[in-house]
Amino acid sequence: MRHLKYFESLARHGHFGHAAADCGISQPALSVQMKDLEEILGAPLVERGARQIRLTSLGEAFALRARDILRSVDELGDLARASHSPLVGRLRFGVIPTVAPYFLPQFIGAITRHFPKLDLRPREAVTQRLIEDIMDGDLDAAIVALPVSEPSFHEEVWFQEEFVLVRPVRDAEKPVPDSEKLREMRLLLLEEGHCFRDQALSYCKLSSTLPRDVMEGSSLSTLVQMVGAGIGVTLIPDMAVPIDTRSAPVSVARLASPRPSRTIGMVWRKTNPLSDQLKHISEIVRRARANAPERTQG
């Protein structure tokens, strides 16, 4: 199992140094382990280059089987954890960047009150990376915008939230533009890879490849600060308003109906032995969200 774990990491990273760091061992130790594995198999798994490695044809096939085996071993551990009531042990979950800073404290607080012995291990990444990590067995579940439309995943809806328009404070008294007017304005967007970027483009009926005078930011907070500097306007989810707009000279406006919105929830593999427990967690989150005090906004 140790050989499989080390080889899978090497196959994934394509680099001895990166794989060694991932496994928590030295690079020479990893090299020795890989030579041992090749001697056991009687055939080479990797072609070693000066800067990177390349898998042999056997190595590519072996990597796929190794991932399946390691995932099955992880699921045995999940099966044992699922037998405990209340849930204990480690829970590895991902969360997208446009949710993490705003909802994670509420989520963790609600879950730890019900499962005090649960070891929560959050990881922030864009949706596509989280999907890959779930499929590879590196995550148990992920908090994302739904749907992800992955046939092997179970999707649990938690709540819906609207998008709001953020514009310079000097524009607070101006009429709120509709989607057609927004197409004519300088719209500030998140970088490619963020699902919220695609949702904003969809509302404005803009193509992601359309050449426009668009500026990008790495976070919603950055976009709001750019709006405060008078560079343009942006859309942000409702949950981001109290945090990201408090330190910038901006105004927040509700868009005309039908207002753009997104659905937030959790996804996991249908075969995950923790599926019943994850459904229980989802019910806890929905109740906590429903009981949270409502905010009023200007």
C-alpha positions in Angstrom: 0.0 0.0 0.0 2.9 2.4 0.7 4.3 1.7 -2.7 1.0 2.3 -4.3 0.5 5.6 -2.4 3.9 6.9 -3.4 3.6 5.8 -7.0 0.1 7.4 -7.4 1.5 10.7 -6.1 4.4 10.5 -8.5 2.0 9.8 -11.4 -0.2 12.7 -10.4 2.5 15.3 -9.9 4.9 14.1 -12.7 7.8 15.3 -10.5 9.8 13.5 -7.9 10.3 16.6 -5.7 6.6 17.6 -5.7 5.5 14.0 -5.1 8.0 13.6 -2.2 6.7 16.7 -0.6 3.2 15.5 -1.0 4.1 12.2 0.7 6.1 13.8 3.4 9.3 12.0 2.6 12.6 13.0 1.0 13.2 12.8 -2.7 15.9 10.2 -2.5 13.6 8.0 -0.3 10.8 8.3 -2.9 13.3 7.3 -5.7 14.3 4.2 -3.7 10.7 3.2 -3.1 9.9 3.5 -6.9 12.9 1.4 -7.8 11.7 -1.2 -5.3 8.3 -1.2 -6.8 9.7 -1.6 -10.3 11.9 -4.5 -9.1 8.8 -6.2 -7.6 6.9 -5.8 -10.9 9.9 -6.6 -13.1 9.3 -3.7 -15.4 9.8 0.1 -15.5 6.9 2.3 -14.6 8.5 5.7 -15.2 11.0 7.2 -17.7 13.3 9.5 -15.7 14.2 12.8 -17.2 16.4 15.7 -16.0 13.4 17.8 -14.9 10.4 15.6 -15.0 9.3 12.0 -15.4 7.1 10.3 -18.0 5.0 7.2 -17.3 5.6 4.2 -19.4 2.6 2.4 -21.0 2.6 0.0 -18.0 3.0 3.0 -15.6 -0.1 4.7 -17.1 -2.2 1.5 -16.7 -0.8 0.9 -13.3 -1.6 4.4 -12.1 -5.3 4.0 -12.9 -5.5 0.7 -11.0 -3.5 2.2 -8.1 -6.0 5.1 -7.8 -8.9 2.6 -7.8 -7.2 0.5 -5.1 -6.4 3.5 -2.9 -9.9 4.9 -3.3 -11.3 1.5 -2.2 -9.1 1.5 0.8 -10.3 5.0 1.8 -13.9 3.8 1.4 -13.2 1.0 3.9 -12.2 3.6 6.4 -15.3 5.6 5.5 -17.4 2.5 6.0 -16.0 2.1 9.5 -16.7 5.8 10.3 -20.2 5.5 9.0 -20.9 2.9 11.6 -20.3 5.4 14.4 -23.1 7.5 15.8 -22.5 10.4 16.1 -20.1 10.8 13.2 -16.4 10.9 14.2 -13.1 11.1 12.5 -11.9 13.1 9.5 -14.2 14.8 7.0 -12.5 16.2 3.9 -14.6 18.7 2.1 -14.0 21.3 -0.6 -15.6 24.7 -0.9 -15.6 27.2 -3.8 -13.9 30.6 -3.3 -17.2 32.6 -3.7 -18.7 30.7 -0.8 -15.8 29.9 1.5 -15.1 33.3 3.2 -18.8 34.0 3.8 -20.5 30.7 4.6 -17.7 28.5 6.0 -17.9 29.9 9.6 -21.6 29.3 9.7 -21.2 25.8 8.2 -18.4 24.7 10.6 -20.3 26.1 13.6 -23.5 24.2 12.8 -21.7 20.9 12.2 -19.3 21.0 15.2 -22.3 21.6 17.5 -23.8 18.3 16.3 -20.6 16.4 15.8 -18.0 17.7 18.3 -15.6 14.8 17.5 -15.6 15.3 13.8 -12.3 16.5 12.4 -13.2 18.9 9.6 -10.6 19.4 6.8 -11.8 22.2 4.4 -10.1 22.9 1.1 -10.8 25.9 -1.1 -10.6 25.5 -4.9 -12.7 26.2 -8.0 -15.5 23.8 -8.9 -13.6 21.7 -11.6 -10.7 21.0 -9.2 -13.1 20.0 -6.4 -15.0 17.6 -8.8 -11.7 16.0 -9.8 -10.6 15.6 -6.1 -13.9 13.9 -5.2 -13.6 11.5 -8.2 -10.0 10.7 -7.2 -11.0 10.1 -3.6 -9.1 13.1 -2.2 -12.3 14.7 -0.9 -15.4 13.3 0.7 -17.7 16.1 -0.5 -17.7 19.7 -1.7 -19.8 22.8 -1.2 -20.5 24.2 -4.7 -23.0 26.0 -6.9 -25.5 23.5 -8.4 -25.9 21.7 -10.6 -22.6 20.2 -11.5 -24.3 17.5 -13.7 -21.8 14.7 -12.9 -23.8 11.4 -13.2 -21.7 9.7 -10.5 -22.4 12.4 -7.9 -25.3 12.9 -5.5 -26.4 16.6 -5.3 -28.0 18.0 -2.2 -29.6 21.4 -2.5 -29.2 23.7 0.5 -30.4 27.2 -0.4 -30.7 29.8 -3.2 -29.3 33.3 -3.1 -29.6 36.3 -5.4 -26.8 38.3 -7.1 -26.7 42.1 -6.4 -25.2 44.9 -8.4 -22.2 46.8 -6.9 -21.4 50.2 -8.4 -19.6 53.4 -7.2 -21.3 55.2 -4.4 -21.8 58.2 -6.6 -24.2 56.1 -8.8 -26.4 55.2 -5.8 -29.3 57.3 -7.0 -29.2 56.4 -10.7 -31.7 53.9 -12.1 -30.7 50.3 -11.7 -29.5 49.0 -15.1 -31.1 45.9 -16.6 -29.1 43.1 -18.2 -29.1 44.9 -21.6 -27.6 48.1 -20.0 -25.0 46.1 -18.1 -23.7 44.7 -21.4 -22.8 48.3 -22.3 -20.9 49.0 -19.1 -17.5 47.9 -17.9 -18.3 44.7 -16.1 -15.6 43.5 -13.6 -15.4 39.7 -13.5 -13.6 36.9 -11.7 -10.8 35.1 -13.5 -11.6 32.2 -15.7 -12.3 29.0 -13.9 -14.7 30.5 -11.4 -18.3 29.3 -11.9 -19.6 32.7 -10.6 -17.9 34.4 -13.6 -19.9 32.2 -16.0 -23.1 32.9 -14.1 -22.5 36.7 -14.3 -21.8 36.4 -18.1 -24.9 34.3 -18.5 -27.1 36.9 -16.9 -25.7 39.6 -19.1 -26.0 37.3 -22.1 -22.3 37.7 -22.9 -20.0 35.1 -24.4 -16.9 34.3 -22.3 -14.9 34.6 -25.5 -16.5 37.9 -26.7 -13.7 40.6 -27.0 -14.7 43.3 -24.5 -13.0 45.9 -22.3 -13.4 43.7 -19.3 -11.2 43.7 -16.2 -10.7 40.6 -14.0 -9.9 40.0 -10.4 -8.9 37.0 -8.3 -11.6 37.4 -5.7 -14.9 39.1 -5.1 -13.3 41.4 -2.5 -10.8 42.6 -5.2 -13.7 43.3 -7.6 -15.6 45.4 -5.0 -12.5 47.4 -4.3 -12.0 48.1 -8.0 -15.6 49.3 -8.2 -14.9 51.6 -5.3 -12.0 53.1 -7.2 -14.4 53.9 -10.0 -13.2 51.4 -12.5 -16.5 49.7 -13.3 -19.4 47.7 -11.9 -19.7 44.1 -10.8 -22.1 41.4 -9.6 -21.6 39.6 -6.3 -23.7 37.0 -4.4 -25.8 38.2 -1.5 -23.8 36.5 1.1 -20.7 38.5 0.2 -22.3 41.9 0.7 -21.8 42.4 4.5 -18.1 41.5 4.3 -16.9 42.8 1.0 -18.7 46.1 0.8 -18.1 47.5 4.2 -14.6 48.9 3.4 -15.3 50.3 0.0 -17.1 53.4 -1.3 -19.8 51.5 -3.2 -23.5 51.2 -3.4 -25.5 47.9 -3.6 -28.7 47.6 -5.7 -31.2 44.8 -6.3 -31.6 44.0 -9.9 -35.0 43.9 -11.7 -36.9 40.6 -11.8 -36.2 38.0 -12.9 -33.2 38.5 -10.6 -30.1 36.4 -11.2 -29.4 33.8 -8.5 -27.5 30.6 -7.8 -28.2 27.4 -5.9 -25.7 26.3 -3.2 -25.4 22.8 -2.0 -23.2 19.8 -1.4 -22.1 17.0 -3.8 -20.4 13.7 -3.2 -19.9 10.3 -4.9 -23.1 8.2 -4.9 -21.0 5.3 -3.8 -19.5 7.1 -0.7 -20.2 5.0 2.4 -20.8 8.3 4.3 -23.8 9.2 2.1 -26.4 8.9 4.9 -24.2 11.0 7.2 -23.7 13.6 4.5 -27.5 13.8 4.0 -27.8 14.4 7.8 -25.2 17.1 7.6 -27.2 18.7 4.7 -30.4 18.7 6.8 -28.5 20.4 9.7 -27.2 23.1 7.3 -30.6 23.7 5.9 -32.1 24.2 9.4 -29.3 26.4 10.5 -29.7 28.6 7.3 -33.5 28.8 7.8 -33.1 29.9 11.5 -30.4 32.5 10.8 -31.5 36.1 11.3 -32.4 37.8 8.0 -30.3 40.8 6.9 -31.6 44.0 5.5 -29.7 45.8 2.8 -29.7 49.2 1.2 
